[in-house]
Amino acid sequence: MSRWRTVRPARLPSWAPVLGPALFAMGDALLVNGLKPGLPLWTSLLAAVVLPLRRRLPVTVFLLTLPGMYFSFVWLAPMFALYTVASRRTDRRLLAGAGLLMAAAQFLPYPVTSLALNRRQTGVDLLDAVVVATTPIAFGLLVRTRGELAGRLEELTRSRAREDRLLADRVLATERARLAREMHDVVAHQVSLISLQAGAVQISTEDGRAREGARTIRELSVRTLDELRHMVGILRAAGADTEELTPQPRLSDLPRLVELSALDVTFEDGCDPAVERPEAVERAAFRTVQEALTNVRKHAPGAKVRVRVTQDASGLDVEVRNGPADAAVPAPGLPGGGHGLVGLRERAQSLGGTLRAHATDDGGFVVRARLPYGQR
């Protein structure tokens, strides 16, 4: 163990700030007047006795201490009282008046008729009276200003803490919404592919064990998508997304996406690979195509799909159009929570663009997105 220990300053008892000044003032009265009864002693003791009430009645206590200063020239009680007035009252006229009264009680002798106007001595006495009156006022104003600054600093600290909590909540809500969208875009797409492939194996295979395994895989995929839908709903309820935080696939990944979609897709790529585009715009275009293909597998199995991505000087245009479902192809029965198109629309709007989705006259469906380059 260390030989040195931190010595903490001892805390004063609660009664010390109340009774301490009164005890000092009483000692001052006895030192100045002795034990000889008379008006000077009584007024001095009165000034000491009323000091414990100075916090409740600062002005009244100050006025009661002035006779002791005038009749017997005690200093401590009036100075304590005037300090309390300065630290607890904000009226400048009151402080000026209290200071003048104390300076007059200090300057004028008792009785007043004994006042001798000597130029040199009068100047010294007047300066002494001004110093005695202004010193407690200066200390009182200093303590009050310090308390006000401490209060403002505490209020600023609380306000900053509230702002930090709000910012943290906002960041958390944003991250939850982003996570919800990414979970829907990535996981739902992959799981729906698994379910579709398992359904195809279940229909085409003649092996009973393989058919049973494919059926189990498909049921688990459907259950996973259903649970994911509930989780996405919970996360989306926590807040709205305003900014992408994690890098995602680009336009160059679209051919691979189309190849793995297990759909009859015609892909028309009208984009120049040499042109540099904002990452957020390319990511939004990829997610738009991905979600549209997922919806085709859910709602229009066997339909023919055309994916077209074009560009101009100001942005990208993405169109995914599918025809009516093929009645000969069984529907996969995948669950949907309705969050896909909502998330795509939020992506487009966050970039300053638009997304429209509607049914076509031939029984199909079309999704069109305009993604400008302006916001990154």
Summary of the structure (lengths in Angstrom):
residues: 376
radius of gyration: 43.1
end to end distance: 59.8
largest distance: 130.8
contacts: 1126
relative contact order: 0.07
helix: 62%
strand: 10%
